[in-house]
């Protein structure tokens, strides 16, 4: 399991974390499987965990490429802090309140649309529509700011 994770991620620590998470979920009883196919099932869990990490890294890399942070100019830190404050204020004023909850669950807690839909007992399409609405509201808030 570790070798598979390492081959996919090329990162020792991240690979260990993925395998650890699979076993932790197994011990917690979150995972149920047919004991005849345990090896294949556990490898699938590791592969899926690696794919989630890779997807997350892709998102972070795109964000860093699209919104680079310039560490050389200390004057930018005030502008950055101002943008963060405006974003936080915008999130706190999102309407309807489910938009705020979805934004926080998706971006802060890292939950997928399916996980959020299950938690809030609504469809994934509803989650997508509210998230799109929330992001549009936040774009307007930031646009008005600058």
Residue pairs with C-beta under 8 A, 6 or more apart in sequence:
1 19
1 22
1 42
1 43
1 46
2 15
2 16
2 19
4 43
4 46
4 47
4 50
5 14
5 15
5 16
5 18
5 19
5 46
5 49
5 50
6 12
6 15
8 47
8 50
8 51
8 54
9 15
9 18
9 50
9 53
9 54
14 53
15 50
18 46
18 49
18 50
18 53
19 46
21 49
22 31
22 42
22 45
22 46
22 49
25 31
25 45
26 42
31 45
33 41
33 42
34 41
56 110
69 80
70 76
82 145
83 142
83 145
83 146
86 141
86 142
86 145
87 138
87 141
87 142
89 141
90 137
90 138
90 141
90 142
91 100
91 103
91 104
91 134
91 138
92 100
93 141
94 100
94 103
94 134
94 137
94 138
95 137
96 130
98 120
98 130
99 130
99 131
99 133
99 134
99 137
100 134
101 120
102 116
102 120
102 127
102 130
102 131
102 134
103 131
103 134
103 135
103 138
105 111
105 115
105 116
105 119
106 112
106 113
106 116
106 131
111 119
113 124
113 127
113 128
113 131
114 124
116 127
117 123
117 124
117 126
117 127
120 127
